[in-house]
Amino acid sequence: MASLHKLQEKEFMTDVTLILPDQSAIPCHKVVLMAASPFFDTMFQSGLKEGAEQNIKLDFADSDIIKTLVEFFYTGDIELTEGNIKALV
């Protein structure tokens, strides 16, 4: 069975795309985002317009921080450094 990270890398059955402040995009699975984050769980279940959209623009944090968090959601691994710890918390 393929790991979640492999499914994301291959964009297999992704159902949402996160658009980051630097205009890069991350294809994701809503169910993974919801399971990993109360923020996304609330977004997708509360009736907010973002919950029904395919492309969700995220502009509340640095693109690298969002990429790090999404990778953590899929792999369970995260590299904490002096440079990113404050923003991640």
N, C-alpha and C positions, 0 to 999 in steps of 0.2 A: 504494500500500500504506500502511495506517495505521501511524503510529509506535507503539512500545510504550506510550508515555505516553498516547496517545489510547485504546488498548485498555484501559488501566487506568482512565482517567477514565470511560469508558463502561461499565466493569465487564464487558467482553466476554470471556466464557469464563474468568473468574477462578475459581480452584479452592481458594483459601485466603483467610481474612480474619484480619488481624493486629488483635488487641484491645490497645489501648494503655493505659498507666496512668491516663489521664484518661477512660477508657471510650469513647473514640472508636475507630472501626474503619477499617481500610484494606484494601479488597479487592485481592488480588494474584494473580500467577501463580507457582506454585511454581518453574517452570523459570527464570523471571527472577531470583527470589530466590536460587536455587541457583547460577546462573551468576555472579551478582554478589558472593556472600558465602560464604566457607568455613563460617561459622556456620550458615547455612541449608542449605547442601549437606550438612553433617554431620547436622543435625537431620532432614532428610527422607530420608536414606539409611541412617541408623544403626539404624533400628528403634525409635527413641524414640517414645513415645505421641503426641507432638506431630506427628510425621510423618504420622500417619494421621487426624488431626483436621482438620475444616473451619475451626474457629476456634482460633487460637493466641494465648494471652494472653502478652504481653511486658511484664514489669514490671522489667526490669533497667536501664532508662534512661529519661530524660525523654521524654515524648511528642513534643515538638517535634524532638528529636534523631532519634528513630526516623522521623518523617515526612520529615525532611531526607534521611536516608539512603535511604529507599525512593524518594523523588523522584530522587535521584542514580542509583539502580539503573536507573530507567526512562529518564532523560533524559541522563545523563552530565554534567549540570551541577550544580554545588554552589556555594553562597555561603558562603565562610569569613569569619567575623568574629572579633573578639576575644572575643565572648560565647559562640561555639559551638566554636571550634577545639579547645579542650582536651577537651571531651566527645566530639567526633567522632573524635579520634585515639584 
